[in-house]
Amino acid sequence: MTYQQTLDWMFAQLPMYQKEGKTAFKKDLTNIVAFSKELKHPEKKFKSIHVGGTNGKGSTSHLLASILQEAGYKVGLYTSPHLKSFTERIRVDGDEIPKENVTSFIAKHQTFLKTQQLSFFEMTVGLAFDYFANEKVDVAIIEVGLGGRLDSTNIITPEIAVITNIGLDHVQILGDTLLKIALEKAGIIKPGIPVVVGERQPEVEHVFLEKAKALDAEIHFASDTNYEYATDLLGEYQKANVKTAVTAIHNLDTFKVSEKAIQKGLLHVVQNTNLQGRWQILREVPKVICDTAHNKEGLLTVMQQLRKETYHKLHIVLGVVSDKALEEILPLFPKNATYYFCKPNIPRGLSAEALMQKASKYNLKGNFFESVQIAYQEALTIANQQDVIYVGGSTFVVAEII
């Protein structure tokens, strides 16, 4: 198969949470354990850092990778979902996995994948671990896909586990309370392995304290620290992610990382890892900002920062997926903006017209458009030089315009 045929096969034949939602979620690790055995346990051939949480785990993973790259290590980085290209998910020192590696890996293991009926995510995790092992990385930063306890990445024994925070997201799968979600996220804590938790949240911090104690795992809360570092990531919410990443580095006994490497790593995240979509300025006149924040906790912080922008008029290109709790996120958006409602181009996308109708109940006014691109182009046409355009609501909306 060609690379595109390989991707089409992966996307079309096998369940994938990114596109399908709840039906793609497997309730145990049987498949990934079997695949790991088939691949001769690649995850045991490199050291790793496991990063979970509701918001900020992607940014924190990139921050960690950048710091360790500046410290001179060969660093693997596994994240999801991708924005533009599938190969973004698997990188070594910032370089994406070559397309031919994806094609040859799937071709080699296709019989097993079909017979075992692996999900899109399970086969991608296997591909990443196999690639990192073959590339002989010094360390791989592994971002949890969904939850933690039952996530396919949870077959690793990391040097340190990181849990950024807990918020209400993917409630149909992980549970409808912060407590239930925290219990799933805490599933990446391993016996005797230190864990860094980004935020002390009164409703759930006992979950992590009790789990860490039961497993004799040293626990640190990043929000207790006073670290203040500059970073090239512009979102104000990155301050918490920086604290989390630096706390993890300071408790990572396996690797030597100088203060200079920390500072340089934090200042060169985009250059070292090519992270995109986090409070990213796409153009200056009119100013266009995009951000992948898509749940209550993430959007709350982003909307606070958006309100600090100076503009004549505010234009918001907004699209969401159908399983979002709109009654929680729509009230966070400013009422003094013109809205351009759109549907991200995936099966899970909520129709633009349905979103407009829901938004009108919260006095968010505008029109709906056939696609993200049409909505974005309309905003660019109408906005003047003193205006600001914000594009967001979903990772998939951002992916269509960057």
Sequence and secondary structure as in RCSB ss.txt:
>XXXX:A:sequence
MTYQQTLDWMFAQLPMYQKEGKTAFKKDLTNIVAFSKELKHPEKKFKSIHVGGTNGKGSTSHLLASILQEAGYKV
GLYTSPHLKSFTERIRVDGDEIPKENVTSFIAKHQTFLKTQQLSFFEMTVGLAFDYFANEKVDVAIIEVGLGGRL
DSTNIITPEIAVITNIGLDHVQILGDTLLKIALEKAGIIKPGIPVVVGERQPEVEHVFLEKAKALDAEIHFASDT
NYEYATDLLGEYQKANVKTAVTAIHNLDTFKVSEKAIQKGLLHVVQNTNLQGRWQILREVPKVICDTAHNKEGLL
TVMQQLRKETYHKLHIVLGVVSDKALEEILPLFPKNATYYFCKPNIPRGLSAEALMQKASKYNLKGNFFESVQIA
YQEALTIANQQDVIYVGGSTFVVAEII
>XXXX:A:secstr
  HHHHHHHHHHHS  HHHH GGG  SSSHHHHHHHHHTT GGGSSEEEEEE SSSHHHHHHHHHHHHHHTT  E
EEE SS SS GGGGEEETTEE  HHHHHHHHHHHHHHHHHHT  HHHHHHHHHHHHHHHHT SEEEEE SSSSTT
 GGGG   SEEEE    S SHHHH SSHHHHHHHHGGG  TT  EEES   TTTHHHHHHHHHHTT  EEEGGGS
      S   TTHHHHHHHHHHHHHT TTS   HHHHHHHHHSHHHHH   SSSEEEEETTEEEE    SHHHHH
HHHHHHHTS  SSEEEEE  BTTS HHHHGGGS TTEEEEE   SSTTB  HHHHHHHHHTTT EEEE SSHHHH
HHHHHHH  TT EEEEESSHHHHHTT 
